[in-house]
Amino acid sequence: MNNNSTRYAWDYDITQEQFDEMPAGRYEIGHLNRDWAAVRVIEWAKYEDMIRLLGFPALVENWPRWRDRIRSKEQRRSLDWLIEWFNLEMVS
C-alpha cells in the first residue's frame, strides 16, 4: 500500500492529489472515478469537507445517482432532507 495514503481512500494505492481530482471528474483509474470518490467523501468526510470537495451544486445534481450507494440510512435521510429543503428554497 502507498505510504502517502489518502484521507478517504486509505485502502487504495493512490495519492491524495489523485484522489482530490476525482470528485471533479479530472482523474480516474479503472472503477476509481468521480462517483466512487463522491461516495467515499459522503460516507467519511465532515460536512464542511464534503461540501468543499464535491461542491453543493454538484451534490444536489448528482445525489440521485449517488444516493443508493451510501450505506448509512441516516446519512441518506439527512442528505435527502437537506437537498429537499434546498430545492424548496430555490422554488420559493
N, C-alpha and C positions, 0 to 999 in steps of 0.2 A: 504494500500500500504506500502511497505517496506520503512523505513526511510533511508536506505542505497541505495537509488535508483541509477541506473547506468547512465552514461553519454548518452548512446544511447538507453536505454530501460527503461526510466523513468516511463512508463506506465505499467510495469510488475513487479511482486513481485519476482525479482531475485537479487542476489548480483552482485557487479562489478566483483568479482572473477569468478562467474559462467559465466557471460557474456564474460569475457576475454578468457575463454576456448572454447567458441562456435565457433569462426571463424576458429580455428584449428581442429575442429571436436572432441574435447576431452570431451565435455559436451553437453547434450541435455536433454530437458524435454518436452515431447509432441511435438507440432509443432515448439517449440523454438529450432532450430538446427543450423547447420553451414550456410545453405542457408539463413535462416531468419536473423541471426546475420550479415551476409555479406551484405545483402540488407540494413539493418539498418545502418551499418557503411558507406556504399557507399553513402547513402542518407544524413547522418547527420555529418559525421566526416570531419575535414580538410583533405586535400590531404595527408599531411605527416602522420597523424594518420591512415588514411585508409591504406596506404602502410605498416606502422608498424604493424597494427593489422591483415591485410589479407596476406601481402607479395605480392610482384609484380608477382612472378611466379604463385601463386595461383589465382591472379586476372586475369591474361592472360588466364590461363587454364579454369577457371570457368565462365568467362564473358559471353559466350553464354548461359549458364544456368541461370545466374542472370539478364541478360540484360532486359528482358521483365518485370521483377518485379520492375524496377526502374521507379518511377512515373515521374520524370523530364525529359522531352525531351532533354533539354540542357545537363544534366548530361550524358544521354545515348550517345548523339552526341560527347561530349568531350572524354568520355572513348572509344568510337568506334575509334576516331581519334588516341588517344594515343596507343591503342592496335594494330591498323593497322600500325602505324609508327614503333612501337617496332618490329612487325613481319617482316616488310620490312627491318629494320636494321639488324635483325638476319640473313636474307637471303643474304644480300649484303656482 
